[in-house]
Amino acid sequence: MTQSHAPSTQGSKDLRRLLVLGLGSIGVVYGDIGTSPLYAFREALRPVSHDGVTDVEIIGLISLMIWTLTIIVTIKYVLFLLRADNQGEGGTLSLLALLMKTGNGHTAILFFMGIAGAALFIGDAMITPALSVLSAVEGLKLVTPALSDYVVPIAVVILLLMFAVQSKGTAAVSNFFGPITLVWFLVMGGIGLVHISDDLSIFKAFNPYYAVSFMFNEGYVGIIVLGAVFLTVTGAEALYADLGHFGRRPIQWAWFLVVFPALTLNYLGQGAFILKNPEAMSDPFFLMFPKWALLPVVILATFATIIASQAVITGAFSLTRQAIHLGFLPRMAIFHTSETHTGQIYLPNVNTLLMFGVMALVFVFGSSESLATAYGISVTGAIVVTTVLSFEFLRARWNWSALWAGAVLLPLFALEFVFLGANMLKIHDGGYVPVLIAATFIVIMWTWKRGTEILHAKTRHIDIPLASFVKSIERKSEHAPVSVPGTAVFLTSDPESTPAALLHNIKHNHVLHQQNFILTIRTANTPKVPKAERVSVQPLSERFTLLEMRFGFMETQNVSQALGLFRKSGLKFDIMSTSFYLGRRKLVPDAQSGMPHWQDRLFIALANAAIDPSDYFRLPTNRVVELGSHVII
């Protein structure tokens, strides 16, 4: 009897889990794309509204939006990219890490494309909160025009509070993300459904003929409109980046059952509403609602935009952690805000940078209309980068031929490139902002990667091979250092060379511990490393042992905690009799280093700003000894 009910019980548990994860994904994954109806159709109407808008133009615009959602989000992201995972994790850097294993001679190109996508995402993380919150708060002007002058101050207060609570974590608040955003999508879809009856000819928008004919008939104006149409897919990258948090099926179910239908109904409703009320083009989303519902909808929209902004900020934290572990950025302080969800982290430096960036955008542009012109380039750029990386993924991981992979992706790439070109036309109207933000971060990541390679090459050139050092030090001679009790752990990035801290300790203190461990910490090109593969031991001599720890790029590199795993190999660590030795380098610029002088200075500034290794690797602070040296780079 019990056995007969077991499958159904397990099935109900799986269904319940799927629904819970699906609800969570609605709040986190789709928060950004769910706020697009606030401004996307309004901004798409502006270029064609100066001489009046015809019914065919409105139907064409809605058709463009629906088919953009269908091709780019549904086909590319939901059906294809969610399957291009790195052991369950998604996102540009996760995909890059996967492809770097099988670079096939294209490592440099892959690296540049990866950091470009990451940099564009950071630009998106600055613009999204500013644009979304401003567009929601601007609904207050329709409630009462007297509040027009208070839109920017209210938006600033909301954004400041949002950044202020980041250090507290989002564990408690995130429980409300899904339900609130679900209500938001239901309200959007509901009001759209109500207004579709305003003009049933809007159903013609399902015919792609109207989208294509709109582009042919409008000419140059149509290209400009495309820049605004692409606002409908803002947040599409979050679909991919949050794959590891929710899994493929919950994200797909949420899209097909809730998000896509609600967005489609709302855009159809906005189109039908304008067909009947052309005078409402100034703000079709909010004007669809009756007067009595305006204030509640503005409040709900504000909550939805805060959730969307939170999702983008959290994504920026996760992406930065990946970039640090993959060696694209210097080490920064990373704090976990949840004991159960490892993905919930807080990076104070990134939070401060985003806050100042968002505040600057709000004050400089002052309205969502002005800021919308700056939006789009970062989104389209990131989406194009993902398509290029997808080409390599199909070849390297799914073993497709270059011809077949190109045939599948070329139409998609061509469409996205047209959208990118349309957004590039907005550079002089504010589009330069995301370009400058992305360019800055590309230079920073490239400089750090190049600088660390040069530094490694220079220090390796003068380093003493570890094997020969151990061999010479173990010879009994009158010049041998004094042996003292205890254990010393020397951290190094190159296990084949003798750590500088070990050489300095012998040179200045003339002592050598009874047990000496040379520890190397490596980041794998996988999100997580199983505990069974976390550590490895290689004895070098009676007193010297080579240790290696491996962490995934999504994991916290907690050395103190991982040391316990060595006990299975017969090694014992008494933390109170163990000293951790770190080498601290003072970098001096050299004009002949291989990088321009300004880049040397930037690299040194980044190195100086990096968090102390003892904090980053979670070493016991009262057991750490640092020994310094000068290095010319």
Residue pairs with C-beta under 8 A, 6 or more apart in sequence:
18 249
18 250
18 253
21 246
21 247
21 250
22 246
22 250
22 251
22 253
22 254
22 257
23 178
23 179
23 182
23 254
24 174
24 177
24 178
24 245
24 246
24 250
25 178
25 242
25 245
25 246
25 250
25 251
25 254
26 178
26 181
26 182
26 185
26 254
26 258
26 259
27 174
27 176
27 177
27 178
27 179
27 180
27 181
27 182
27 307
27 311
28 174
28 177
28 178
28 238
28 242
28 245
28 246
28 307
28 311
28 314
29 238
29 239
29 242
29 246
29 251
29 254
29 311
30 181
30 185
30 235
30 238
30 239
30 254
30 255
30 259
31 177
31 181
31 235
31 238
31 304
31 307
31 308
31 310
31 311
32 128
32 132
32 234
32 235
32 238
32 308
32 311
32 312
33 73
33 232
33 233
33 234
33 235
33 236
33 238
33 259
33 263
34 181
34 184
34 185
34 188
34 235
34 259
34 262
34 263
34 304
34 308
35 132
35 135
35 136
35 235
35 301
35 304
35 305
35 308
36 231
36 232
36 233
36 234
36 235
36 263
37 188
37 263
37 266
37 267
37 270
37 285
38 132
38 135
38 136
38 285
38 301
38 305
38 368
39 131
39 135
39 231
39 285
39 368
39 372
40 65
40 228
40 229
40 231
40 232
40 267
41 61
41 62
41 65
41 267
41 270
41 271
41 284
41 285
42 281
42 282
42 283
42 284
42 285
43 228
43 231
43 369
43 372
44 61
44 64
44 65
44 225
44 228
44 229
44 231
45 53
45 58
45 61
45 274
45 281
45 284
46 228
46 369
47 221
47 224
47 225
47 228
48 57
48 61
48 218
48 221
48 225
49 281
52 278
53 274
53 278
53 281
55 199
55 201
55 275
56 210
56 213
56 214
57 214
57 218
58 202
58 271
58 274
58 275
59 201
59 202
59 204
59 205
59 210
59 271
59 275
60 205
60 210
60 211
60 213
60 214
60 215
60 217
61 214
61 225
61 229
61 271
62 202
62 205
62 267
62 268
62 270
62 271
63 204
63 205
63 206
63 207
63 208
63 210
63 211
63 214
64 211
64 214
64 215
64 225
64 226
64 229
65 229
65 232
65 267
66 205
66 206
66 264
66 267
66 268
67 208
67 211
68 229
68 230
68 232
68 233
68 419
69 232
69 233
69 260
69 263
69 264
71 412
71 415
72 233
72 236
72 383
72 412
72 415
72 416
73 233
73 236
73 239
73 255
73 260
74 255
74 260
75 412
76 387
76 412
77 236
77 239
77 240
78 239
78 251
78 252
78 255
78 256
79 252
80 390
81 90
81 239
81 240
81 386
81 390
82 90
82 239
82 240
82 243
82 248
82 251
82 252
83 248
84 90
84 95
84 390
84 393
84 397
85 94
85 243
85 244
85 248
86 94
86 95
86 97
86 98
86 525
86 526
86 527
87 526
87 527
87 528
88 243
88 244
88 247
88 527
89 243
89 244
89 527
89 554
90 239
90 240
90 241
90 242
90 243
90 244
91 237
91 240
91 241
91 243
91 318
91 319
91 322
92 114
92 117
92 118
92 121
92 237
92 240
92 241
92 319
92 382
92 385
92 386
92 389
93 114
93 117
93 118
93 319
93 322
93 323
93 326
93 328
93 553
94 241
94 244
94 322
94 527
94 553
95 114
95 386
95 389
95 390
95 393
96 110
96 111
96 113
96 114
96 117
96 326
96 389
97 322
97 326
97 525
97 526
97 553
98 393
98 397
98 525
99 110
99 389
99 392
99 393
99 396
99 397
100 107
100 110
100 111
100 525
101 525
102 396
102 397
103 110
104 392
104 395
104 396
106 392
110 389
110 392
111 449
112 446
113 385
113 388
113 389
114 385
114 389
115 323
115 328
115 441
115 442
115 445
115 446
115 449
116 381
116 385
116 438
116 442
117 381
117 382
117 385
117 386
117 389
118 319
118 323
118 328
118 441
118 445
119 437
119 438
119 439
119 440
119 441
119 442
119 445
120 378
120 379
120 381
120 382
120 385
120 434
120 438
121 237
121 241
121 315
121 316
121 319
121 378
121 382
122 316
122 319
122 437
122 438
122 441
123 378
123 433
123 434
123 435
123 437
123 438
123 441
124 234
124 237
124 312
124 378
124 379
124 382
124 434
125 312
125 313
125 315
125 316
125 354
126 354
126 357
126 358
126 361
126 434
126 437
127 361
127 371
127 374
127 375
127 378
127 433
127 434
128 234
128 235
128 308
128 309
128 312
129 159
129 162
129 305
129 308
129 309
129 312
129 313
129 354
129 358
130 155
130 159
130 358
130 361
130 362
130 365
130 371
131 368
131 371
131 372
131 375
132 305
132 308
132 309
133 155
133 158
133 159
133 302
133 305
133 306
133 309
134 151
134 152
134 155
134 362
134 367
134 368
134 371
135 301
135 305
135 368
136 298
136 301
136 302
136 304
136 305
137 151
137 154
137 155
137 158
137 298
137 302
138 151
138 283
138 367
138 368
139 283
139 286
139 294
139 297
139 298
139 301
140 147
140 150
140 151
140 154
140 298
141 147
141 148
141 151
142 283
142 286
142 287
142 294
142 298
143 294
143 295
143 298
151 367
152 362
152 363
152 366
155 362
156 359
156 362
156 363
158 302
158 306
159 309
159 355
159 358
159 359
159 362
160 355
160 359
162 306
162 309
162 310
162 313
163 313
163 351
163 354
163 355
163 358
165 173
166 313
166 346
166 351
167 335
167 337
167 346
167 348
167 351
168 337
169 337
169 338
169 344
169 346
170 310
170 314
170 337
170 344
171 337
171 338
171 340
171 341
171 344
173 310
174 344
177 307
177 310
177 311
180 300
180 303
180 304
180 307
181 304
181 307
182 258
183 300
184 300
184 301
184 303
184 304
185 258
185 259
185 262
185 263
186 262
187 297
187 300
188 262
188 263
188 265
188 266
189 261
189 262
189 263
189 265
189 266
190 265
191 266
191 269
191 288
191 289
192 262
192 264
192 265
192 266
192 267
192 268
192 269
192 270
192 288
193 265
193 269
194 269
194 288
195 269
195 270
195 272
195 273
195 288
196 202
196 203
196 265
196 268
196 269
196 272
197 272
198 269
198 272
198 273
198 275
198 276
198 277
199 271
199 272
199 275
199 276
200 272
201 275
202 268
202 271
202 272
202 275
203 268
204 210
205 211
205 268
205 271
214 222
214 225
215 222
215 223
215 226
216 222
218 225
223 418
223 421
223 422
223 425
224 422
224 425
224 426
225 422
226 418
226 419
226 422
226 423
227 376
227 419
227 422
227 423
227 425
227 426
228 372
228 376
229 419
230 376
230 379
230 380
230 419
230 422
230 423
231 372
231 375
231 376
231 379
232 263
232 267
233 379
233 383
234 375
234 379
235 308
235 311
235 312
236 379
236 383
237 379
237 382
237 383
237 386
238 311
238 312
238 315
239 251
239 255
240 386
241 315
241 318
241 319
242 251
242 311
242 315
243 251
244 343
244 527
244 554
245 343
266 285
269 288
270 284
270 285
270 288
273 280
273 284
273 287
273 288
274 280
274 281
274 284
277 287
280 287
280 288
286 294
286 297
286 298
289 297
313 351
313 354
314 343
314 344
316 350
316 354
317 345
317 346
317 347
317 350
317 351
318 343
318 345
318 554
320 329
320 332
320 347
320 350
321 334
321 345
321 347
321 553
321 554
322 553
322 554
323 329
323 445
324 330
324 331
324 332
324 334
325 523
325 551
325 552
325 553
325 554
325 555
325 557
326 523
326 525
326 553
327 448
327 449
327 452
327 523
328 445
328 448
328 449
329 444
329 445
329 448
329 606
330 448
330 606
330 607
330 609
330 610
331 610
331 611
331 613
331 616
332 347
332 349
332 350
332 610
332 611
333 347
333 348
333 349
333 611
333 615
333 616
334 345
334 346
334 347
334 556
334 616
335 345
335 346
335 347
335 348
336 342
336 344
336 345
336 346
336 556
337 344
337 345
337 346
338 344
342 554
342 555
342 556
343 554
357 437
361 371
361 374
361 433
365 371
365 374
365 430
370 430
371 430
373 426
373 429
373 430
373 431
374 426
374 429
374 430
374 431
374 432
374 433
374 434
375 434
376 423
376 426
376 431
377 420
377 423
377 424
377 426
377 427
377 431
377 434
377 435
378 434
378 437
378 438
380 416
380 419
380 420
380 423
381 420
381 434
381 438
383 416
383 419
384 413
384 416
384 417
384 420
387 409
387 412
387 413
387 416
388 413
390 409
391 405
391 406
391 409
394 400
394 404
394 405
394 408
394 409
395 401
395 402
395 405
400 408
423 431
424 431
425 431
427 435
443 602
444 602
444 606
447 595
447 599
447 602
447 603
447 606
448 603
448 606
450 594
450 595
450 599
450 603
451 595
451 599
451 600
451 603
451 606
451 607
451 633
454 593
454 594
454 595
454 633
455 585
455 587
455 631
455 633
456 493
456 494
458 593
458 631
458 632
458 633
459 494
459 497
459 500
459 631
460 494
460 497
463 494
463 497
463 498
463 500
464 497
464 498
464 503
465 496
465 497
465 498
466 495
466 496
466 497
466 498
466 518
466 540
466 546
467 496
467 540
469 498
470 540
470 541
470 544
471 541
473 480
473 481
473 506
473 512
474 541
474 542
474 543
474 544
480 512
481 506
481 510
481 511
481 512
482 510
482 511
482 512
483 511
483 512
483 513
483 514
483 543
484 511
484 512
484 513
484 514
485 513
485 514
485 577
486 513
486 514
486 515
486 577
486 578
486 579
487 513
487 514
487 515
487 516
487 517
487 573
487 574
487 577
487 578
487 579
488 502
488 505
488 513
488 515
488 516
488 517
488 578
488 579
488 580
488 581
489 517
489 519
489 547
489 578
489 579
489 580
489 581
490 499
490 501
490 502
490 516
490 517
490 518
490 519
490 581
491 499
491 501
491 519
491 520
491 521
491 580
491 581
491 582
491 583
491 613
491 617
492 499
492 518
492 519
492 520
492 583
493 520
493 521
494 520
495 518
495 520
495 546
495 548
499 518
499 581
499 583
500 583
500 585
500 627
500 629
501 581
501 582
501 583
501 625
501 626
501 627
502 516
502 518
502 581
504 583
504 627
504 629
505 511
505 512
505 581
505 625
505 627
506 512
508 627
512 543
513 543
513 579
514 543
515 543
515 545
516 543
516 544
516 545
517 544
517 545
517 546
517 547
517 571
518 540
518 544
518 545
518 546
518 547
519 547
519 548
519 549
519 559
520 546
520 547
520 548
520 549
521 548
521 549
521 550
521 551
521 557
521 559
521 617
522 548
522 549
522 550
522 551
523 550
523 551
523 552
523 553
523 557
524 550
524 551
524 552
524 553
525 553
526 552
526 553
527 552
527 553
527 554
527 555
528 552
528 554
528 555
529 550
529 551
529 552
529 555
531 565
533 550
534 549
534 550
534 551
534 562
534 565
535 547
535 548
535 549
535 550
535 562
535 565
535 566
535 569
536 547
536 548
536 550
537 545
537 546
537 547
537 566
537 569
537 571
538 545
538 546
538 547
538 548
539 545
539 546
540 546
545 571
547 566
549 557
549 559
549 562
551 557
556 618
557 616
557 617
557 618
558 617
558 618
559 617
559 618
559 619
560 575
560 618
560 619
560 620
561 618
563 573
563 575
564 573
566 573
567 573
575 620
575 623
576 623
578 623
579 623
579 624
579 625
580 614
580 619
580 620
580 623
580 624
580 625
581 624
581 625
581 626
581 627
582 613
582 614
582 624
582 625
582 626
582 627
583 626
583 627
583 628
583 629
584 626
584 627
584 628
584 629
585 607
585 628
585 629
585 630
585 631
586 628
586 629
586 630
586 631
587 603
587 604
587 607
587 631
587 632
587 633
588 630
588 631
588 632
588 633
589 597
589 600
589 601
589 604
589 632
589 633
590 600
590 632
590 633
591 597
591 600
593 600
593 632
593 633
595 603
600 633
603 633
604 633
613 619
614 621
614 624
614 626
615 621
